[in-house]
């Protein structure tokens, strides 16, 4: 019974000729395999050391990988976040300036984000955030 189970689950034996063919196939450069097929086009050619350069065949086509352009609505998106952050930090610093001199740190951060936000399309929001941050620094320094 054990012999029947072992025969059913044993892997087929590979001959020396089959092994030699597998080794030859594995040693073939990928560029040659892709050039020989009609459906695929190579994106890059493998360069082997000390190998003579090969001419591209007539049916070989190369595709360039160029990223698509970024739409205008996504440009300076991070700077827009800086403008909104400057507005929020400036408002928090104004409110906190009446309670603690430590709110000047919010004002300084608001200044940094406001300057960064000036490069975005939200220049007015960034300018308001800068103004609030400056006023909050003045209030927190002179009132406390």
N, C-alpha and C positions, 0 to 999 in steps of 0.2 A: 504494500500500500504506500509506503514512504517513497519507493522508487517512482511510482506513478505521479505522486505530488511533485517530486523533484524534477521529473521530465516536463511536467506541465508548466512549471514556473521558471525553468532555466532559460537563459537568454540564448539566442541563436549564435553559433560560433562564427567568427569572422576569419576568412582565409587571409593568407599573406598578400595575395593580389589585391583584395579589397582594401586591406590596410594601406598598401602602397598607393592606391588610387586616392584614398582619403587624405594621405599626407600631401600628395601632389596638388590636390584641390585646395587644401589649406594654405599651401605655400604660394598659390597664385595671387598676385597683388589684386586688391579690390578694384582698382581702376580698370584693369583688363577685363574683369568680369562684367563691370558696368558698361564698358565700351562695346562689348560683344552683344549685349542685349539691345533690342530695338525699342523697348518700351521705356527704359530709364535713361536719363542723361546724367553724367557725372557732375557733381557740384565742385569737386576738387580732384586733383590728380595726386597720387601717391608718388613721391620722389624717393627712389631707392639710392643709397650711397653707392658711388662708383658705377652708376648705370648711365648708359648713353641716352640722351634725350630722344623721346619718341615724337613722331609727327602725329597731329590730331587727324583722325580719319574724317571722311566727309560726313558720316552720320553722327559724329560726336558733337553735341551742343553743350555749352556751358551756361549756367544760370548765375547771375550775380545776386548776392544776398544783400539787398539794400533795404533798411527799415523804412516803413511808410512815413510820410511827413506827419508831424503832430498837428492836429487841428488847432485853429486859433483860440478856440474856447478853452483849451487845456494849457495854453502857454501861461507862464507866470502864476500858476494855480497856487503854488506854495506862498508866493508873495501876497496873494489875496488873503491867505490865512494869517499872514503877518499883520496886515492892515486891521483885520477884525480883532485879532489878539491885542493889538495896541489899543483899540477902542475899549475893549473889556478891561484890560489892566489899568488903563487910565481912569475909567469910571470907578473901579475898585480902589484905586489909590486915592482918588478924591474923597470917597466916603471914609476910607480908613485913616486919612490924614487928620481928621478931627478927633480920632481916638488914640492913635499911636504914631510915634515917629518912625516906626519900622515900615510903615506903608510906603516910605520913600523907595524901598527896594522894588515894589510894584511899579512905581513911577519910572525907575531906571529901566526895568524890563520893558515897560510900555514905550519908552524912548527907543530902545533897540529895535523892537518889533515895528514901531512906527516908521523908523528910517528904512527898514527892509521893505515895508509895505508901500513905500513911495514908488517902487519900481513896478507896481501892479496897476491895473485899471481902476482900482478903488482908491485913488489918490485923496479924495475928500475925506473918506473914512479914516485913512491913515493920518491925515493932517489933524483931524479932530482928536484922534488918539494921542498924537504928539502934544497937542495943546493941553489936553486933560492931564497927561503925564507931567508936563512941565509945571502946571499950576499945582498939582498935588505935591510935587517935590518942594516947591516954594512954601506951601501951606504947612507941610510936615516939618520943615526945617525951622521956620520962624514961629509957628504957633506952639510947638511942643518944646 
